[in-house]
Amino acid sequence: MLIDPSYELATDYRAVVTALRDGIERFATGTYVVWYPLLQRRESVELPEKLRRAVDADWLDIALQVKAPSPDGLGLHGSGLFIVNPPWKYSEQMRGIMPWLARVLAQDGAAGFRLDAHET
């Protein structure tokens, strides 16, 4: 299941965590993918940790930053995917792909990526 809210309202951030919990409660072995923006907004910064705490399953959190955050605090500087029950060896594949992707999509010297996983 792909979860991709607008994130235009602060309530969208809470709603995505609720929707993820609800989906996992109904179908614990499903694969869930939550897209999230990298913004300087507090809700955006806190979302990955809230998603991690909401899940009692394997997860993979990948974020790609393509440029430095804007000095005025506005605008998207990257995006992330939080994947619950990722496919087998997916984190290994992404560890190989992300350095190349960050390099190719870089808009300035602040580009990079983060990849965190909880795999049992």
C-alpha positions in Angstrom: 0.0 0.0 0.0 1.3 3.5 -0.9 0.5 6.3 1.5 1.1 9.7 -0.1 -0.9 12.5 1.5 -0.7 16.1 0.5 1.2 17.2 3.6 -0.4 20.7 3.1 -2.1 20.6 6.5 -0.3 19.9 9.8 -3.0 17.3 10.5 -1.8 15.3 7.5 1.3 14.3 9.4 -0.8 12.8 12.3 -3.2 11.2 9.8 -0.4 9.3 8.0 0.8 7.7 11.2 -2.8 6.8 12.1 -3.4 5.3 8.6 -0.2 3.3 8.8 -1.1 1.9 12.2 -4.6 1.0 11.0 -3.3 -0.7 7.9 -0.8 -2.8 9.9 -3.5 -3.8 12.4 -5.6 -5.1 9.5 -2.8 -6.7 7.5 0.3 -7.1 9.5 2.4 -8.8 6.8 1.6 -6.2 4.1 4.2 -3.9 2.6 3.5 -0.3 3.3 5.3 2.6 1.7 4.9 6.2 3.1 6.3 9.0 1.0 7.2 12.1 3.0 8.7 15.5 2.1 12.0 16.9 3.4 11.0 20.3 4.6 12.1 22.6 7.4 8.7 22.4 8.9 8.6 20.8 12.4 6.1 18.2 11.5 8.2 17.0 8.5 11.3 16.8 10.6 9.6 14.7 13.3 7.6 12.4 11.0 10.3 9.7 10.4 10.7 9.1 14.1 7.0 9.0 14.7 6.7 6.4 11.9 9.4 4.3 13.5 7.8 4.3 16.9 4.4 3.4 15.3 5.7 0.2 13.8 6.5 -3.2 15.4 7.8 -4.8 12.3 10.8 -4.6 9.9 11.2 -1.1 8.3 13.4 0.8 6.1 13.7 4.6 6.1 15.4 6.2 3.1 15.7 10.0 2.6 17.3 11.7 -0.3 18.3 15.4 0.0 19.1 17.0 -3.3 20.1 20.4 -2.1 20.6 22.6 1.0 17.5 23.8 2.7 16.5 27.2 1.6 17.6 30.1 3.8 14.0 31.4 4.0 12.9 28.0 5.4 10.5 27.4 2.5 10.5 24.7 -0.1 11.3 21.0 -0.6 14.9 20.0 -0.4 14.4 16.3 -0.8 12.0 13.4 0.0 11.9 10.2 1.9 10.3 6.8 1.8 9.4 4.8 5.0 8.8 1.2 4.0 7.2 -1.3 6.4 8.0 -5.0 5.7 10.4 -4.2 2.8 11.2 -6.9 0.3 14.0 -9.2 1.2 17.5 -7.7 0.6 15.9 -4.4 -0.4 17.9 -2.4 2.1 21.1 -4.0 0.7 20.1 -3.0 -2.8 19.3 0.6 -1.7 22.7 0.9 0.1 24.3 0.3 -3.3 22.0 2.6 -5.3 21.6 5.7 -3.0 25.2 7.1 -3.3 24.8 7.1 -7.1 21.3 8.6 -6.9 22.4 11.3 -4.5 25.4 12.2 -6.8 23.3 12.2 -10.0 20.4 14.3 -8.6 22.6 16.7 -6.5 21.7 20.3 -7.1 24.5 21.5 -4.7 27.1 20.3 -2.3 24.6 19.6 0.5 23.1 16.7 -1.4 23.2 13.3 0.3 21.1 10.5 1.7 20.2 8.7 4.9 19.3 5.0 5.1 18.2 3.5 8.4 16.8 0.0 8.8 15.2 -2.2 11.5 15.5 -5.7 10.2 15.0 -8.8 12.3 
